[in-house]
């Protein structure tokens, strides 16, 4: 399985299920059962020189592009 992510956003956040219940009997989720990729601005971008700023002036609109492509290659 391969997943490609294309976006015009400057950063990519990676979330994991590391904090999910470690005992499968306590939850239908378990540690390390999933990951999430979320294109967006960098954390703390407002305070970092040279980072794109997540500021949108009043009464303006914006659009961003995010594309996830999943492919399965047979062996």
N, C-alpha and C positions, 0 to 999 in steps of 0.2 A: 504494500500500500504506500502510495506517495501522495503528499499534499503540497501544492504550491500555493503561496500567498502573494498576491500582487496588490499594492496599495500606493496611493499618493501621500499617505500619512508618513511622518518622519520616523516613527518608532514602532516597536512591537512589544506588547506586554505578554509575558508568559505566566499563566496561572496553572498551578498543579493541584491535585487532590491530596496533597501531603497531610492536610489537617483533617481529612475524612476519618471516620471511625476505624481504628486499627483492628477491631474485632468485627468480622462480617456478621455476627449474630446480632450486633447492636444496630446495624444500619444496612440498608441495601447497597450502600456505597462503602468502599474500603480504600485504605491508603494506596496512593499511586495508581488509582483506577482510571484517571482521566487527565487530560491537559486541555487548556484553552489558549488560543492565540488571538490577541486583540490588537489590531493596528490602532495607533492613536498618537497623541503627543507624548513626549518624554515626561516622566514624573519630575516635578520641580522645574519644569521648563521656564517658568516665569522668572526664576532666580538664576538662570544659567546664561552666560554670554554665548551668543552664537546659536542658541536653540530656537526653533520656530516657536512662537508664543501662541497659546490657545486663547486668544482674545478676539472676540467678535464684536465690532462696534454696534451700537443700538440701531435697529431698523435695517440691518443688512442680513443677507442670506448667504449660506455657504453649502457646498456639496463636496463630498469626498468619495473616492473610489476604493472599494475593497472587493477583491475577488478571491475566493477559495476554490481551487480545482483539485479534486481527488481522483486519482487514477489507480487502477489495479493492474499489475503486470504479472502475467502467468509465468511460471518457471519453465 
